[in-house]
Amino acid sequence: MQLPSSTASSESHLEYAAHFTGAEEAWRDAEIISAEQRAVIQEVGASVAARAQALKARHSSAELTEGATSRARARFGVRDVVLGMRVMACSDGLLNGPAQRSRDHALYKSVMLGRTASAIKSARPREEPELVERVRTQLAEAPDFTAKAGLLTSLDDALERSFEARDALDLAESAENQAADAEIAARRELRQALDQAYGRLRAAFPGQRDFVESFFLRKTRKKVTQASEPGRREARAAAR
């Protein structure tokens, strides 16, 4: 009797369950099965089917959360780009105003935290909002100049959207992790149901190994022939 490995995908687990269900349905309809035997077959079949349905639901939920995380990550990425553009605009506003085209100007260094706009823009996406928030604080404390109010408004808007996008990504990743854990637990429960079904069938049908084994999918490993090796090497080379 084979069971899916603990590292096998949900699809693989469900393939084993589908085979079990198919065999269970076929044996229940077989004319050589007694009512008592049919009851045992139906009992173990119901247990496996319930666990399979639970895994399908968990797998579907996990896929939905993965998609939600991908969308949230993309949105946060867009907000990171926008935030970087606002930092560059702030730098230009200072250079075209009070800093008088000099990045060595004391005000420029103070507002830009002693860094270049490119360095702030290139910070890690999760760290950049806090850096830009510090830039915004320094800008607010700087003497007034023509573009200051507009730069502050732009930074405030971009920062708010960046923080919101980051929070949404955190929530999405948390939901994805929870769904993944639930899916792993459902796979484990399905394997246990299949294992228990095997024990129940062996006990109920002693000496009928072929009958019991027919409920369980048996996969054979594909042998790699010499003829297929060049193709594998070419595929690996192409992947590089």
Summary of the structure (lengths in Angstrom):
residues: 240
radius of gyration: 30.9
end to end distance: 39.1
largest distance: 96.2
contacts: 698
relative contact order: 0.16
helix: 76%
strand: 0%
